[in-house]
Amino acid sequence: MGKLKSIDFFLSFLKGSIMELSNLLTAIGTIVLAIVTIIYVILTYYILKSSSKATREQLRPFVIVDMLAINDEICLRIRNTGKKAALDVHINISPSFDDILLATDDKSKKWIDYKPLLNQSYISPGYEIILMINFGFRFLEQKEEDKRYLYHVNTNYKDTDNVPYIESYIIDLDALIYAKRIIVYNEVHYLDEISKHLKEIKKNNNSKI
């Protein structure tokens, strides 16, 4: 009889322990599930935020100011390469372009005025403004050999949702002129080689006659 009571007590204790262990495991599982859910929510939030930011970057306006050589002309170019219109565009260039603008020999009178272009109320996507500011040969005549022609550009504008954008970068006119000189040299050198080759052919043909 005593043995039966001992067995019943043991079974009852074991059953209670199993129930407690089950409840403990359930509680632990619930906590782990809650933590995993919180981590999932946080990761989802950051993924959506990152995706939203990437989408905004792809659809934003992008105003770029640079200089390029077209034929023998040095040109200032302002363009919007983005997917949205740029509003209230304000551009600051330092130092100014006054020392490289097309002017009289004594530089007393400038023939080009670029400053009105630096403030635009609206630039549509894909639109660009190109203004010739000097001839290449004219600039090379006036260029000071020891001077670096670097210009700091600051652009300030907003998109149609009033999101502001501020960018800063440098225009290196020396690099542009150097690249243009290389292109001109290559073209002249190439044409000179063709001319020599044609003269050689003509000379060989005359010798056969």
C-alpha positions in Angstrom: 0.0 0.0 0.0 2.8 2.3 0.9 4.6 1.5 -2.3 1.5 2.4 -4.3 1.3 5.8 -2.6 5.0 6.4 -3.3 4.4 5.6 -6.9 1.4 7.8 -7.1 3.3 10.6 -5.5 6.2 10.2 -7.9 3.9 10.1 -10.9 2.1 13.2 -9.7 5.4 15.0 -9.1 6.6 13.9 -12.5 3.4 15.1 -14.2 3.6 18.4 -12.4 7.3 18.8 -13.4 6.5 18.0 -17.0 3.6 20.6 -17.0 5.9 23.2 -15.5 8.6 22.4 -18.0 6.1 22.6 -20.8 4.8 26.0 -19.6 8.4 27.2 -19.3 9.2 26.0 -22.8 6.0 27.7 -24.1 7.0 30.9 -22.4 10.5 30.7 -23.8 9.1 30.0 -27.3 6.7 32.9 -27.0 9.6 35.3 -25.9 11.8 34.0 -28.8 9.0 34.4 -31.3 8.3 37.9 -30.0 12.1 38.8 -30.4 12.2 37.3 -33.9 9.0 39.2 -34.8 10.5 42.5 -33.5 13.8 41.9 -35.4 11.7 41.1 -38.5 9.7 44.3 -38.2 12.9 46.4 -37.7 14.6 44.8 -40.7 11.5 45.3 -42.8 11.4 48.9 -41.8 15.0 49.6 -42.7 14.6 47.6 -46.0 11.6 49.7 -46.9 13.3 52.9 -45.8 16.4 52.0 -47.9 14.2 51.1 -50.9 12.3 54.3 -50.5 15.5 56.3 -50.3 16.9 54.5 -53.4 13.7 55.3 -55.3 13.9 58.9 -54.3 17.5 59.1 -55.5 16.5 57.6 -58.8 13.6 60.0 -59.3 15.3 63.2 -58.0 16.5 66.1 -60.0 20.3 66.3 -60.5 21.6 69.7 -61.6 25.2 69.6 -62.9 27.4 72.5 -63.9 30.4 71.8 -66.0 32.5 73.1 -68.9 33.2 71.4 -72.2 35.0 72.2 -75.5 32.7 72.3 -78.6 34.9 72.7 -81.7 37.1 75.6 -80.7 34.7 77.0 -78.1 34.9 76.8 -74.3 31.3 76.4 -73.1 29.6 76.6 -69.8 26.9 73.9 -69.4 24.0 73.7 -66.9 21.8 70.7 -67.1 19.4 68.6 -65.2 20.3 64.9 -65.7 17.7 63.7 -63.1 14.1 62.4 -63.5 12.4 65.3 -61.8 12.2 69.0 -62.4 14.6 71.3 -60.4 13.1 74.4 -58.9 14.6 77.6 -57.5 18.1 76.7 -58.8 20.9 78.9 -57.5 24.5 78.4 -58.6 27.5 80.0 -57.1 30.9 79.8 -58.8 34.1 80.9 -57.0 36.2 82.5 -58.2 34.1 84.0 -61.0 34.6 83.3 -64.7 35.3 87.0 -65.4 39.0 86.4 -66.1 38.4 83.9 -68.8 35.4 85.5 -70.6 35.7 86.6 -74.2 36.7 90.2 -74.0 38.6 93.0 -75.7 42.4 92.8 -75.8 42.7 95.0 -72.8 40.0 93.1 -71.0 38.1 96.3 -70.4 34.9 95.0 -71.9 33.4 91.5 -71.5 31.4 90.2 -74.5 29.8 87.4 -72.5 27.5 87.6 -69.4 26.9 84.2 -67.9 25.6 85.3 -64.5 21.9 85.5 -65.4 22.1 81.8 -66.1 23.1 81.0 -62.5 19.6 81.5 -61.2 16.8 79.5 -62.8 13.3 79.1 -61.4 12.7 75.8 -63.3 14.9 73.3 -65.1 13.0 70.4 -66.6 14.5 66.8 -66.7 16.9 66.4 -69.6 17.1 70.1 -70.3 20.5 71.8 -70.7 21.8 75.3 -71.2 25.0 75.8 -73.1 26.7 79.2 -73.3 30.0 79.9 -75.2 32.2 81.9 -72.9 35.4 82.1 -74.9 37.3 80.7 -77.9 39.9 78.1 -77.1 42.7 79.9 -78.9 41.7 83.2 -77.3 41.8 81.7 -73.9 45.2 80.2 -74.5 46.5 83.6 -75.6 45.3 85.2 -72.3 46.0 82.2 -70.0 48.5 82.8 -67.3 51.0 79.9 -67.2 51.5 79.8 -63.5 47.8 80.0 -62.6 45.5 77.1 -61.9 42.0 77.5 -63.3 40.0 75.7 -60.7 36.4 76.8 -59.9 34.4 75.8 -56.9 30.7 75.2 -57.7 27.9 75.2 -55.2 24.4 74.3 -56.4 21.2 74.8 -54.3 17.8 73.7 -55.6 14.7 71.7 -54.7 12.4 69.2 -56.3 8.6 69.4 -56.8 8.1 68.0 -53.4 10.1 70.8 -51.8 13.0 68.4 -50.9 16.2 70.5 -50.9 19.5 69.5 -52.5 22.9 71.1 -52.0 26.0 69.9 -53.9 29.6 71.1 -54.2 32.3 70.1 -56.6 35.2 71.5 -58.6 35.6 72.4 -62.3 39.1 72.0 -63.6 39.5 74.1 -66.7 43.2 73.1 -67.1 42.2 69.5 -67.5 39.6 70.4 -70.1 42.1 72.4 -72.1 44.8 69.7 -71.8 42.3 67.0 -73.0 41.3 69.2 -75.9 44.9 69.8 -76.8 45.5 66.0 -76.9 42.5 65.5 -79.1 43.7 68.2 -81.5 47.2 66.8 -81.5 45.9 63.3 -82.2 43.7 64.6 -85.1 46.5 66.6 -86.6 49.0 63.8 -86.2 46.5 61.3 -87.7 45.9 63.6 -90.7 49.6 64.2 -91.1 50.2 60.4 -91.2 47.5 60.0 -93.9 49.1 62.8 -95.9 52.5 61.1 -95.7 51.0 57.8 -96.7 49.2 59.3 -99.7 52.4 61.0 -100.9 54.3 57.7 -100.6 51.6 56.0 -102.7 51.8 58.7 -105.3 55.6 58.6 -105.4 55.5 54.8 -105.9 52.9 55.0 -108.7 55.0 57.7 -110.5 58.1 55.5 -110.3 56.3 52.6 -111.9 55.2 54.7 -114.9 
